[in-house]
Structures are given as C-alpha cells and as structure tokens.
Amino acid sequence: MSAPTSLATNVFGFGSYTTMLQKVESVTTSSMPVPPPKSLLIATPCEAGEFPLLIFLHGYLLYNSFYSQLLQHVASHGFIVIAPQLYIVAGPDTTDEIKSTAAITNWLSKGVFQGLLPPYVRPNLSKLALAGHSRGGKVAFALALQKTMTTLKFSTLIGIDPVDGMDKGKQTPPPVLTYIPHSFDLDMAVMVIGSGLGEVKRNPLFPPCAPKGVNHEDFFKECRKPACHIVAKDYGHLDMLDDETNGFRGRSSYCLCKNGEAREPMRRFVGGVLVASMKAYLNGDNTDLIAIKDGHEAAPVELKTIEFLV
C-alpha cells in the first residue's frame, strides 16, 4: 500500500452527496422491459457524476431495507449501492443466492440499469465492489471464488461479519472455508470486518450469531494479500442495521444476538470502513484506509483487531 496522497476525509460521518433510496421490483414493465433478476433497493447520489458501484448482500433471513441507513451512508460518499432481496425464506443451501447474485451482476452489464438512476448520474461498471453481511458475506466470498460466473469483474470484496454455518464441520452448503491458510484464490483486495460480540451467546437458548470456527477470523486466515481485518470490540453481529427494524424479523434482530449499547456507532464504523476500502481499491485513494490503520482517523467504536496483509 503506497503512501497517502491527500488529506483524509471523515468516512465515519455522512458524506457530501445528497442521497436517494428507491425500490425496484423484479417485474417487467413498459419502462423496465428487462427487469432485475431479484427486487433491488438502490441507494445513489443525486448530484451529477459517474460513480463506482457496490453490490451489497443482506444477512440470513433479513430484509435489504434493514440496511437503509448504512446504504445511504455509503452512497453519500459518492457510490451507487445495489442491495438485492435474495430470498424471503431460505434453507441451509446458499447455491441459489450465489447464482442470483451472479445473475444480478450480469444484468448490470446489459445497460438497462442507467434508466433507474437520477438524471446525469452514471454508473462506472469498471469499478465494481461486492460486499455481504453474515450469510451474505459467505455468498459474496463464494461468488468471488467462482471467477467464471459473471461477465463483470469485481475489484474488491468486503465481508461484514461473514459466517459459514453453525460450527466447523457444520458449514452451510456449499462450504467456503477450507481451513487452509491463505487458500482463497481471489484476484482482488479483501476487507473483512468483524464484531467482537458476534461469537458470544446472548442467552443459553440461542447459539452465537457468528460462532468461532466459521466467522470473520477464519475468513481472514484464508485470505491472501492485499487483505485487511478490522474488528469492533464491544458490538454485535446485527449492530450495523437501521436504528428501527420493524415486523417480526425486525424485532427478532434485537433479541437473537448479543448486541452493543446502540447500533449507530457500529453502523457508522461499518459504513466508514466500506467507504475507505472502496476509495482505496476502486478509486486508488488509500488516504482514509491508511488513516484508520495508523489511528489518525478515530473510529466511532473501540477496535479489538486491526491487521493488514500488504
């Protein structure tokens, strides 16, 4: 990683762009003759410009709308974020989610996506990032490892507290973790974000949401350089969700996992690391990532781990 070339910005705060959030259904209409393979939630800057893209995959049995505040945080720094709803109900097998994410990526290359954006906002398909939370993080890694499934090329991969099953030997099919150090053959930079409380049980009735043996630590151990691993100490697996998540699933997100005191600090932390990573690996500006690494840009949470393979 080369030295920074400009002053760092506050990636943990809201950026300078006004944002817009819209839902796009997976149905054919007169204005959308080639609909996306899955319904999408899109966060985008409103001001004119050409912006890199992030495909963001939700966690297990969660709605993409639960990440609205996080997606807008990222978009406010000059990125277009596409968050598909991969499923409503799912079994243990993630194969369909991997295929659906590949189909969405290939749909982007057809050029119809431009019509969904505000006037004079243009997507830069040559600067494409892939991120996922929880089970969505595992799906993101699985797709990135399958290099022939997409016509577009990802430039960076970001796993947000990724989880590959309930325990070592109890991985969800198809398994991603091999437990061979540096075995991931990825042609891109990787950021792995972890939660310190993800491996802690909330109560004796429920297992931890990000168990040791299949969590962020194990994913990072299999990454090759360049790769980064940053862990928030006193925050949980679902603390990057919106402040208010409604409905049965939304209410359950408060009681299934060990949580920190509030969601806002963890959400700003995750948003800031997402932005810093994409600025570094999509835009070639590593100022903020180095500032976080060296402690010059204070995170809104206490860090448990910060590792860089360069």
Salt bridges, closest charged atoms under 4 A:
GLU97 OE2 - ARG135 NH2 2.55
ASP161 OD2 - HIS237 ND1 2.71
ASP164 OD1 - LYS138 NZ 2.42
ASP185 OD2 - LYS147 NZ 3.28
ASP185 OD1 - ARG224 NH1 3.59
ASP187 OD2 - LYS147 NZ 3.15
GLU199 OE1 - LYS212 NZ 3.83
GLU217 OE1 - LYS212 NZ 3.20
ASP243 OD1 - ARG267 NH1 3.15
GLU264 OE2 - ARG268 NE 2.73
ASP288 OD2 - LYS279 NZ 2.54
ASP294 OD1 - LYS293 NZ 3.52
GLU302 OE2 - LYS233 NZ 3.70
GLU307 OE2 - HIS229 ND1 2.80
